[in-house]
Amino acid sequence: SSVSILKQNLSNKPHLVGEVSHKEKSPVTLWRYSSTMLYFKANKYFVTNYHSDWAKEGQPETCQLTAGKKIVDTKLGTRAAMQEEPFFELGFDEPAKENEGKVMLGTIGWPGNFRFTFEVDNVGALRVIPAINPYASNYKLKAGETFTTPEFIFAMSDNGIGEASRNLHNWARQYQVNISTAWSNRCRSPAPK
């Protein structure tokens, strides 16, 4: 069997995606697949994730990552963001700040069950693995078909989350569909006769 993995070119788009295909005679079952794996080296790492409840949306929680794994995930399906937001801020050497310090913002282009794994290894390096949550996510892939993972969309900055956020918004305006404009244009078009 063969599996091919493609990493998206980062020259213009701050996102990564993987593709899986095979040439077996029978379908293969995919049971764990991530969008990418990023590897970082710093003295310390701090992750901020956001959890929610009714009338308490977007509550931040920051913790220092130490040896081992921290997993931020949900298994609520299309209600994924009800309790855990598919977004994080990562601070290198110190907690992420608005106007200073090295940071990364990350999200996954997937409306369902997701999992972010943050793993500090035995030499103090950090792996960040954004993925579809493997819980109840088996996927039968037929020969000749290609499975594409959800995009991992991110921004880096040496000047805090404010700059990273602006960079991410600038990218979204340049490369993503402007839904409000598309919807507005659709609403102004003449009704079919």
Secondary structure, 3 states (H helix, E strand, C coil): CCCCCCCCCCCCCCEECCEEECCCCCCEEECCCECCCEEEECCCEEEEEEECCCCCCCEEEEEEECEEEEEEECCCHHHHHHCEEEEEEEEECCCCCCCCECEEEEEECCCCCEEEEEEECCCCEEEEEEEECCCCCCEEECCCCEEECCCEEEEEECEHHHHHHHHHHHHHHHHCCCHHHHHHHHHHCCCCC
